[in-house]
Amino acid sequence: MQKDFAEIISKAGQPSNVRPVPHDVIEAYRGRVPDGLLEFWTEVGWCSFQDGYFWVSDPQAFDGLLRDVFQNDPEYAQADFVIFKYDAFGKLYGWRNDTKIITLDIAAYNPVFSSQQGEERPVTGERWTDDRYVANSISLAKEERTYFAEQDLNDFERALSALGPLKSGEIYGYSPAFALGGQGTPETLVKTPIIEHLLMLNQFVRIGVERYILDANDPNNPYGRLERVREIGSPR
């Protein structure tokens, strides 16, 4: 991998649960995701970081779920996105060439889809490359896990201790889920297959569309803000 991409990725720690990615799969995504991600797949593979806190995964596994989510949406479609990462609670991270990093959190208390608009960082005027967007997304695993553990805002450590580590394709899900009246307490967490769990939840939730806006004229949010604009399946 190119040096700066590798240096950013190294912040996540050592990968585990590594699976090699077939060459034909890598070539099938050329032009749809940044070359840095393809180099990562080639040299490292699909894998997990931080005891399964984040997983760099096979995008094709999520195509059916994305079709289900966006089937009636006037703006987005499954083919627009490549999901390349998910976290231990089912939050999905993907790529679209025009809007860069996107996130889809169906299992959250307030289910949301968000995208990023604009590349220039208002504070520094710096422009990130596509490779840096992806590398930064992966590298946040250690920093984010540490922050939420210190603030006691995340149930990952409790779930890891009580339920054991996740396997590829598994997440920790609340049972019952928020959408079914659950309270999201640590003792209600179970291991569950990510695809089946999110497909089930999508039948019960309305997913809000948020856009990440970078605005140099907004002194209260120098690094940008999220604005809710509509719901998936509804017009702008």
N, C-alpha and C positions, 0 to 999 in steps of 0.2 A: 504494500500500500504506500501511497505517497506519504512523505514524512509528516506533514501537518495533520493529515487525517489520522494517521496512526497515533500521533501524540495526543490528540483529543480523545480518541477511543480508549487509550490506555488509562484514562481517569476512571473508567468504569470498573477496573480490576480484571482479574483473570476470567475468561469465559468457561462455562461448564456445559454439560449436555450437548456437546458439539456434534453436529450432523453435517457431512459434506453435501454441497449443493451440486447437482449434475450440471455439466457444462451447457447442455441444451436449455436448461431452465434459466441459467444466467443470461444466455443470449436472447432468450424470449423476452426478457425485461430490459434489454438494452434500448436506450432512448426513452423509456418510461420512468426510470429512476436515475439519480445521479450515478456517474461512473464509480465514484468512491464507494457506494454501497455494493456495487457489483464486485469491486476489488475485495471488499470485506467478505462477501460471500465466497469468493474464490479462495482467499487465503486463510479464512477462519471457518466460515460456514454459518449455518443456523445454530443458535446457541442461547444460553441464558447467562445472566450476570447477577451478582449479589444474591446468591442462594435462591435464584428463581424470582427475584423482584421484577426483572424485565426479561423478555424473551425476544430475540431477533428471529423471525419466523418465516415460514413458507407463505407467501402472499396468496397463493391459489386456494389455500384452505378457507379463506374468508370471502371468496367470490360469491358463494351462495347467500351468505349472510348479507353482504352488501346489496345484492339484488333484492332481497326481502326488504331491507331498510329503505332503499331509494326507488322502489318500483313505481310509485305514483308521484315522484317529485318532478316539478317542472324545470329544475335547474341542473340537478346532479343525476348521475347514473353510476352503476357499479363499475363500468369500464373506465370511469374517470380516475379511479384511485388504485393505488397499490399499498396494501397494508404490509408494513415491514417489521412491526414491533407491537407487542402488547405487554401490559403489566399484570401483576399477580391477581388483580381484581377485575380484569377484563377490559380495561381501557385500551383502545386501539389507536395506533399511531400509523399514519400513512403518508403517501406522497402524491402530489398532483403537480405537474410541471409549471402551471401558472400560479397556483396559490401556495406552493411549497408544502410545508408540513401541515397535515390536517390531523385532528383527533376526533374520535367517536367514542363517547362514554355512555353506553346504553344502560349499564348497571348502576349508574350514579343515582343519588336522591333526586336530582334534577337532570335527567338525561339530556345530553348536549352534543352537538356536532360543531366543531369550530375550525376555521381556516385562517391563514395569515395573509395579509395583503401588504405589499410594500416591502422592499428589501433594505432600505437605508435605515440605520440606527440613528434616531434623532439626536442623541447625546453626542455621539462621536462622528456622525456622518459616514461611518464605515458601511461598506456593502459586503454582505456575506455571500460567499459562493454557495452553489447548491450542495457541494460536498460538505461544506461546513455546517449547513443546516442539519444534514443527516447525521454527521459525526457528533455534533453537539447533542442531538436528541438521544443518541445511544450513550454518550459519556455521562449523562446526568444520573445514571442509575445509582451510583454510590452516593453522590451528593444529596439526591432526593430521599433515598432511604434513610440516610443519617439524619437529615433535617426532620422528617416526619417522626422518626423514633424519638428524637430529643424533645419534640413538641408534644409527643403522645397523641398525634393526630392521625395515626395510621395503625391498622390492626395487623400488619404483616408479621411483626415479630411474634405476636401472640399466636397467630395462625400457624406459623412455622414451627413453633414449639409444641403446640397442641396437636396439630394434624400431620406434621412432618412435611418434607419438601415436596414440591410439585413435580409432576412429570410434564413433558412436552404435551401441549394441548389441554392442560388442566389449569384451573384458576381456583382461588378461594372465593366462594359466593355466599351471600347471606341467604339463609333459608328460615322463614320466608324472605323473599327479596323486598326491597323498598316498594316496588310496583305492586306487590301483593299484600302490603300492609306491614311488612317487617320493620323493625326498629334499627337494624344495622348494628347490633351489639356483637362483641367478639365471640360470645358463646354460641351464636347462631351461625357461625361460619362453617362451611363444609367444602370439601373438594368436589369440583364438578367440571365436566367437559366444557370448555369455553364456547364452542360453536353452538351446542345444544342449549346451553344456558342463555346465551344472548339471543338466539332465535326465539326462545320461549318468551323472554322479557319483551322483545320487540312487538309482541302481540298485545301488550298491555300499556305501552308507554307512548307519549308524544315527545319527539326529540326536538329540542330547540336548536335553531341555527344561530350560531354566534360568529362574528367576524372579528379577528384581531386587527385593530387599526393602529398604525403608527402615525402620530400626529405631532410634529415639532411645535405646533402652536398650543399644545395642551400641557401646561406646566405641572398639572397635578398627576399626569401619567406619562412621564418622560420615556418610559420603555414600552408604551402602548397600552391599549385597553380593549376589553372584549365588549362588543355590542350585540345584543340579541335582536335579530331582525325578523324572524318568522319561525315556523315549525316545518320540519321535514314533511313533504307532501302538500304543503300549502303554497300558494303563489307569493311572490315578493310583496 
